[in-house]
Amino acid sequence: MPNLEELQNRFPATENEFMGLRIDDEKCVGCGICVVVCEENRMNEEVVYGKGGRYNDKLVLRIEKGQVRLLDVKQCKRAFDPPEFCRACVDHCPTCAIEFLSQT
């Protein structure tokens, strides 16, 4: 029977799963609602007007090749020290492609 370390090596978690955010590529339709409702993304004027951020803008989420991508986990409010409660991306996703994993 494999121990915990062996299992972690076989199934490495992505950085977003370590902070409790998981994006299901099978469910994501690339609508971009999560990008626009993200409070940290909304500090970017391009995002506020629905254009999406520019290539080198610091964003939490971006649509790339028709799928949402977590660009910088450290920009997400949930990764702040201390963390801030935010569920905007989860609550507004029409296909439930974004979820927060239990931190317990």
C-alpha positions in Angstrom: 0.0 0.0 0.0 1.5 3.4 -1.0 2.1 6.0 1.6 1.0 9.7 1.4 4.3 10.9 -0.1 4.2 8.3 -2.9 0.6 9.3 -3.7 1.5 13.0 -3.8 4.4 12.2 -6.2 2.0 10.2 -8.4 -0.7 12.8 -8.4 1.0 16.2 -7.9 -1.4 19.0 -7.1 -1.2 22.2 -9.2 -0.5 25.5 -7.5 -4.2 26.5 -7.7 -5.3 23.3 -5.9 -2.9 24.2 -3.0 -4.9 27.4 -2.4 -8.1 25.5 -2.8 -9.2 26.6 -6.3 -9.9 24.1 -9.0 -10.9 24.8 -12.6 -12.6 22.0 -14.5 -11.5 22.4 -18.2 -14.3 20.0 -19.2 -17.0 22.3 -17.8 -15.4 25.6 -18.8 -16.9 27.2 -21.9 -14.6 30.2 -21.9 -17.4 32.8 -21.4 -15.1 35.1 -19.3 -17.6 36.0 -16.6 -15.1 34.9 -13.9 -12.5 37.2 -15.4 -14.8 40.2 -15.3 -16.3 39.6 -11.8 -12.9 39.0 -10.1 -12.3 42.0 -7.8 -8.6 41.9 -8.3 -9.0 41.7 -12.1 -11.4 44.7 -12.0 -8.6 46.9 -10.9 -7.6 46.7 -14.6 -9.6 49.1 -16.7 -9.5 46.9 -19.8 -11.2 44.1 -17.8 -13.9 46.4 -16.5 -15.0 47.2 -20.0 -15.0 43.5 -21.0 -11.9 43.6 -23.2 -9.7 41.4 -21.1 -6.3 42.4 -19.8 -3.3 43.0 -22.0 -0.6 40.4 -22.3 1.7 41.6 -19.5 -1.0 42.9 -17.1 -1.1 41.3 -13.6 -4.4 39.4 -13.5 -5.7 36.5 -11.5 -7.7 34.9 -14.3 -7.6 35.2 -18.1 -9.2 33.3 -21.0 -6.6 31.6 -23.1 -7.5 29.3 -26.0 -11.1 29.2 -25.0 -10.5 28.2 -21.3 -10.1 30.1 -18.1 -6.6 30.0 -16.7 -5.4 31.0 -13.2 -2.4 33.2 -14.1 -1.1 34.3 -10.7 -2.3 32.6 -7.6 -0.7 35.3 -5.4 -3.0 37.9 -6.9 -6.1 36.1 -5.7 -7.7 37.5 -2.5 -7.8 34.1 -1.0 -4.0 33.9 -1.2 -3.5 37.2 0.7 -2.0 37.1 4.1 -4.3 37.1 5.9 -6.7 35.6 3.3 -9.8 37.5 2.3 -13.1 35.8 1.7 -14.1 35.9 -2.0 -16.2 33.6 -4.1 -17.0 35.9 -7.1 -15.6 33.6 -9.7 -17.3 30.5 -8.2 -20.6 32.2 -7.6 -20.9 33.6 -11.2 -19.7 30.7 -13.2 -22.7 29.5 -15.2 -21.3 26.0 -15.7 -19.8 25.4 -12.2 -16.4 25.0 -13.7 -14.7 26.7 -10.8 -14.8 25.4 -7.3 -13.1 25.8 -4.0 -11.9 22.7 -2.3 -12.4 22.3 1.4 -9.4 23.5 3.4 -10.1 21.2 6.3 
